[in-house]
């Protein structure tokens, strides 16, 4: 890890959003850009956007007052004060080209988000895992404390029915995404750093670059820094930057203790500087969510919110879309969708199911790998991610805009698991129809089936439920 010898100046917002602007968003239908669009419209700006096809989120944008066009045309940017685009949009896009030709400022997603952060005291959640859940918790805690926070979060918060809102208050909660360096561009007041793990190596050139990025990030934050002391790399950064630490291990400043799983929830206490300050009943499964909640209490305490107020909000937390999202039951079997796609995330979700207190007899894991470049770099690291599953089903790689690489398929992950755990039951089903058929037959009463990934696997539970309910001859695993 490279160590910075001098502090890095805090980033400066590229666009002044203090007055009403005419703003256009290319690729507005993506989860990140649609959230930004809603917040910008609520700030009072005139917002338009374009996307290549209709999707349900566009109706939500239209209801928020955003003008949405299907298809990319140069004329869409005429009269704009600034244009921004998703990272999925190529630089040669005709709308971006026209904006440049006309001298209209073009901003990256990070640039627009930075401009929004400059309008409030911004608290960000950064880290490889847990950003969406932790930022959702933090937003609800601030709301419970009557601070009326604005927020832009990478998933819909169940309690709010949206992933974005601009209230005009002094506080703004945001995810600081490291995948493209966005976290380094945001002018922030404070931050939570949940962990530092191997991902986005194509952007950083290696894990050392990831660590260095988070090191630089923490050096730019002038206010409270709350960092997970259970994560070895994060703990080293916490010590370097004088951060408040949290977790379940000894020696952290804010510690979750006496963890007790119940059916679908966790009860635990929180100590600050060794003194018990509050008890929490968290309606989520998994120790990882206990740790996320502890991070939230730690940050709340740093900014003067009573830990009991934080515990009250956490006790009513309804979760986030695609985070242990129970999508349905059928004849005694439960079907869950989750966004987990990295080894540590998968292990945490499966452990949450295994030790949840729900009494499930078997855990069936269905995994869709994501991005060819990620799997090419990391396939061997999935070897023990599925130890809490009784049956593991792996399908092929969802590209997410990446180019296929010869020899890189989901079969690499199957091989990694079997090389380390040769007696594990692992099934390789690259075709979607075979995948649906197998799981529909395999899952039986008492099982929980958890499908995971960040591609089109999100619709898989519904596909299996339809197959089970509509197929009278699916008799193998059914009661």
Secondary structure by P-SEA (a helix, b strand, c coil): cccccccccccccccccccccbbbbcccccaaaaaaaaaaaaaccccccccccccaaaaaaaaabbbbbccccccccccccbbbbccccccccaaaaaaaaaccccccaaaaaaaaaaacbbbbbbcccaaaaaaaaaaaaaaaaccccccccccccccccccbbbccccbbbbbbccccccccccccccbbbcccccccccccccaaaaaaaaaaaaaacccbbbbbcccaaaaaaaaaabbbbbcccccccccccccccccccccbbbbcccccccccccccccaaaaaaaaaaaaaaaaacccaaaaaaaaaaccccccccccccccccbbbbbbccccaaaaaaaaaaaaaccccccbbbbbbbbccaaaaaacccccccccccccbbbbbccccccccccccccaaaaaaaaaaaccccbbbbbccaaaaaaaaaacccccbbbbbbccccccaaaaaaaaaaaaccccccccc
